[in-house]
Amino acid sequence: MLAKLRTPEGKKFLIAVVIVFTIVVSLISKVTFEGVEEQYNWPMEQWTLDMFIMQGAWVAIYTIMFTILCSLPFAFYFLAPKDGRG
């Protein structure tokens, strides 16, 4: 697998994964932190450190999951065999 990632197509795939990760982490963090603030009507200035850690953990978990899911089409496109078999 590492040999495939060292090819030009593999590098394009890794760039696509980094772009997907950047988009996902920005969206998930915005939705998570603002959602808690709006839902409970509790401004971030009043949050404790534990609340930030908990929300950060949720952001990390969801970011990993959505990055994997959104990267699958790029994996099929960039890393699939190019010999015409499917």
C-alpha positions as CSV (number, residue, x, y, z in Angstrom):
1,M,0.0,0.0,0.0
2,L,2.8,2.4,0.8
3,A,4.2,1.8,-2.7
4,K,0.9,3.0,-4.2
5,L,1.0,6.1,-2.1
6,R,4.5,7.0,-3.4
7,T,3.2,7.1,-7.0
8,P,2.0,10.4,-8.5
9,E,-1.6,9.1,-8.2
10,G,-1.0,8.3,-4.6
11,K,0.3,11.8,-3.9
12,K,-2.8,13.2,-5.5
13,F,-4.9,11.0,-3.3
14,L,-3.0,12.2,-0.2
15,I,-3.6,15.8,-1.2
16,A,-7.3,15.1,-1.7
17,V,-7.4,13.6,1.8
18,V,-5.7,16.6,3.3
19,I,-8.2,18.9,1.6
20,V,-11.1,16.8,2.8
21,F,-9.7,16.7,6.3
22,T,-9.4,20.5,6.3
23,I,-13.0,21.0,5.1
24,V,-14.4,18.5,7.5
25,V,-12.5,19.8,10.6
26,S,-13.6,23.3,9.9
27,L,-17.3,22.3,9.4
28,I,-17.5,19.9,12.3
29,S,-15.8,22.3,14.8
30,K,-18.1,25.1,13.8
31,V,-21.2,23.0,14.0
32,T,-20.2,21.4,17.3
33,F,-19.1,24.4,19.2
34,E,-21.8,26.8,17.9
35,G,-24.4,24.1,18.3
36,V,-23.7,23.6,22.0
37,E,-23.6,27.3,22.5
38,E,-27.0,27.9,20.9
39,Q,-28.7,24.7,22.3
40,Y,-27.9,25.4,25.9
41,N,-27.7,29.2,25.6
42,W,-24.3,29.2,27.3
43,P,-21.6,31.5,25.9
44,M,-18.1,30.0,25.5
45,E,-16.7,32.5,28.0
46,Q,-18.4,30.5,30.7
47,W,-17.3,27.1,29.6
48,T,-15.0,25.1,31.8
49,L,-11.8,23.4,30.4
50,D,-13.6,20.0,30.7
51,M,-16.3,21.2,28.3
52,F,-13.7,22.3,25.7
53,I,-11.9,19.0,26.0
54,M,-15.1,17.0,25.6
55,Q,-16.2,19.0,22.5
56,G,-12.7,18.7,21.1
57,A,-12.9,15.0,21.5
58,W,-16.2,14.9,19.6
59,V,-14.7,17.0,16.9
60,A,-11.8,14.6,16.6
61,I,-14.0,11.5,16.4
62,Y,-16.4,13.0,13.9
63,T,-13.6,14.4,11.8
64,I,-11.8,11.1,11.5
65,M,-15.1,9.3,10.6
66,F,-16.2,11.8,8.0
67,T,-12.7,12.1,6.5
68,I,-12.6,8.4,6.0
69,L,-16.1,8.3,4.5
70,C,-15.5,11.3,2.2
71,S,-12.1,10.0,1.1
72,L,-13.4,6.7,-0.2
73,P,-14.4,8.0,-3.6
74,F,-11.0,9.6,-4.0
75,A,-9.3,6.3,-3.1
76,F,-11.3,4.5,-5.8
77,Y,-10.6,7.2,-8.4
78,F,-6.8,7.6,-7.7
79,L,-5.7,4.2,-6.5
80,A,-7.8,1.8,-8.6
81,P,-6.1,-0.2,-11.3
82,K,-5.9,1.7,-14.6
83,D,-5.9,-1.4,-16.9
84,G,-9.6,-1.0,-17.9
85,R,-10.9,-3.8,-15.6
86,G,-13.7,-2.0,-13.8
